[in-house]
């Protein structure tokens, strides 16, 4: 039977309101970031491109356009496109506030592109500029990102320490991602019963603050945890609920992960609705979507598993 995936959705903490403070404040730069906050990434992309292509844009508007375009690409799993946009934004940044709007995004991108050394470099840069600005929430954001890097390296003790230091610096509405990342550590340690209430709290926070996209991602994780706790029916319900939302917002990376988790859930031998045919169908869909967005590592992993069965 198919191997159960160990991959769980984590999150770099990217607070659009903080990034906006480091970019231009002109009214003409806000539509893209408004759409980012509204989780309407297609319209955010359109607004960013309009701003960049305007023959009369200012320096600040050009910078904000590239940064926002990078955010829209990153939120929909187009990481290579996002990196190109954010590198342009970094080249345009001229002072500490502008760099504060760019460094956290580059840190997030490099970790997702499996370049942890660059992710660490930009997370430390982000922490320094936010500290220089006296912005505690921004510093908290950088600490979360450093914690996530430590988690990916297997340093769970250091990761939990950094997450704990970050929580009091962040406003309550931005704590859901941190709780999710703490829950991920428990899940990876084989402690689904400790992870489940943390995932539920993360979903509660982000749902309350209308962070629909984030809440949907945590629902996929909750479903994964419930599956490992042998609560198979509820697990499938949660993953399907999260899948529906991430499809609506165009997050193909999380969509692919949800599809793969549905496949692994169907593959559990102790699942009373266990079925290798259903598992194969979900995994084939996940593999095709991973391939579409350029995530060849996950696509190849699924293809390898399918070829063996």
N, C-alpha and C positions, 0 to 999 in steps of 0.2 A: 504494500500500500504506500501511497505517497508520503514522503516525509513531511512532518508538520513544520511550517515556517516559524522561524524565530524572530522574524521582522515585525516590529511594532511601530506605529506612527508616533514620532516625537515631534517637538516643535521648537524651533528657535523663536524667542519672543520678539516679535516685530510690532511695535506699537505705532500705528500710523500717525497719531497725534504728536508723538515725540519726534518722529522723522520729519513731520511737517515743520516743526519748530526749527529744524536745522536747514530747511530749504526756504525758498522764497515765500513771502507772505502775501504777495500780490494776488488780487482776486482772480486774475486770469490763470493762476497756477492751481487753484483749488479744485476744479471739477474732477480731475483725474483722481486725486486723493479722496474726494467725497465718494467716488464710485468704488475705490478700494475699500473704504470703510463700509460701504453698502454691499460688498462682496459681489459687485457687478464688474467682473474683470474684463469682459469683452468691451464694455463701454469705457472702462478706465484706459485700456489699450488705445482705443480710438482717440480719446481726448489727449493722451500723451503724445501720440503721433501728430495730431493737429498742432499742438504746442511746439513740438520740435521743428515741424515743417513750415511754421509761420515765418515769413520773410522779415517780420518786424520784432521777433522775440528778443527779449533782453537776455543778458547772461544768466540771471536768476531763473528766468523762465525756461531757458534751455536746460539748465542743470536739473530743475524740478521735473521737466518732461522726461529726461533720460532715466532719472531715479524712479519715477512713477511707472514708466514703461517696464523697467526691470522688476518692480514689484508685481505688476500684472502678469508678467511672464512666469515669475517664480511661483505665484499662487496657483498657476495652472499647470505646473510641472515642466515648463519649457526652460530648463535650467541653463542650457548653453546660450539661448537667446537672452536670458536674463543677465548672464555674466557679461556679455558684450555691452548691453545697455548700462550696467552698473560701472563697468570700467570707463565708459565715456563720462559718466557722472563724476567718478572720482577724479578724472583728469581735469574736469571743469571746476571742481571745488577749490575755493580760494581762502577760506578761513575756517576757524574751529567749528562754528555753527553749521556750516555747509558740510564739513567732514562728518559731523555727528549724524547727518542724514544719510550718509553713504556707507560708513564703516560697518554698522550692524547688518546691513543687507549683504555686503560682501562676505562677512563672517558666516552668515547663514548659507549663502550660496556655496562657499567652498566646502563646508561640512557636507552638504547634500551632494556635492560633486566628489566626495571622498578624498578631499585634500585637507586633512586635519591640521597640518602645520600652518597652512595659510589661514585656516579658520581661526586658529589660536592667535596668530599675528593680528588679524583684524578685530578679534574680540577684545584683545588688550588695547588696541588703538581706540576702539569705541569706548571702553571703560575710562581711558585717560581723558578723552575729549569731554565726556559727560561729567567726569569729576571736575575738570577745569571749569566747566560751565555751572557747577554746583547743582546739577540735575540728578537727584537721587533715583528717580524712576528709571532714567536712562542708564545709570550705573547698575541698577538692579537687572535691567535687561541684559547688559553685558555679562553679569555674573551668571545668569541663567544659561546664556550661550556657552560660557566657559564650562559650566557644569555638564552641559550636554556633550561637549567634546570629551570630557573626562569619562562620561558614561560610555561613549562609543569605544573608548580605549580600555574599557573594563575596570576603570578605577571608580567603582561605585561609591566607596566611602568618601572620596574627594568630591564626587558629583553631588552626593546628598548634602555635604557641607556647604557647597556653593549654592545649591537650591535653597537651603535653609537661610543663608545669608541674604539671598535675593528677595525672599518673600516679603519681609517687612518694608523693603524699599519700594515695592510695587503697589499701585492702587489695587483695590480688591478686584476690579473688573479685569485686570490683567494677570490674575493669579491662576486662572484655569489651566494655562499651558504649563505652569510650573508643577501644579498638582498632577497633571497628566504625566509629566516626565518622571516624577517621583513614583507614580504608579507603575510606569514602565519598568523601572528598576526592580520593583517587587515581583512583577510578572516574569521578568527574565531570571529572577532568582528562584522561580518555581513557587511563588506565593500569591496565587490568584485571589485568595480570600482577602489579602491585605490590599491588593491592587483595586479590587472592585469598588469599594466605597470611595476611594480617591478619584477614580474615573467618574463615578456618579457626581461627586462634588464639582469636578471640573466642568462637567456637562451642565450642572445647575448654574454655576457662575456665568458661563458663556451664554447660555440660553437666556438668563435674566438680563444680560446686557446686549442682547440681540447679536451676539457673535455666532451667527448660525453656522457658518463654515467651520469654525473651530469646534463647536459643539458636535457637529456631524463627524468630524475626525475622531473625537474622543468616543463617540458611540461605536465606531468601528473597533476601536481598542477595547471598549467595554465588552463588545460581543466576543472578541478574541479571548478575553479573560474569563468570561462566562463559559465559553467552550472548554477551556482548560479546567474549569471547575465542574465540568460535566453537566452544566445546565444548558443543554443543546438547543432546546426550543427557543428560549429567551435569547440565546446567543445569536441565532439566525435572525431573529426579529430586530435586534439592535444593529447588526451589520447591514441588513437591508434598509433600515431607516437612515443610517448614515450614508449609504450608497446613493439613495435617492437624492439627498441634498447635494452631495459633492458633484453629482452629475449635473444638477441644475446650475451650479456656479462654475462649472467647467474645469474642476480640479481633476485632471485625468490621472495624475500620480496617485492620489488617494483612491480614486475609482478603481485603478488597477490593483491596489493593495486590498481593497474591500473584496473584489472579485476573487483574488487569491485566497483570502481568509475564508470565504464561503466554500471554496474548493477544499481547503484543508479541514474545515468543519465537517463537510460531507464525508471526508476520508477517515474520520475517527472510527475505529472499529467498535467502540462501545456506544457510539451514537445509534439509537434505535432506528433512526432514519438514514443510517449509513448506506452509502451507495457509490461505488467506484465510477459508475457512468456519470452521475451528477458531478462528482468531484472533477472528473476530466473536463466536462463542459465548462465549469467555472474557470478552471485553470487555463484552458485554451483561450478563453476570452481575456483573462488577465495577461497571458503571454503576448497576445496580439497587441493589446493596449500598451504594455511596457515597450514593445518594439516600436510602436507608433511614436511614442514620446522620446525615443532615443535612450531608454534605460535598458541597455543591452545586457547588463549583468543579471538583472532579475529575469529578463526575457529568456536568456540562455539557461538560467537555473531551472526555470519551469519547463523549458523544452527538453532539458536533460532528464528531468523526472518523468515527463510524459513518454519519452522514448524508451524508458526502462520498464514501463508497465504494459 
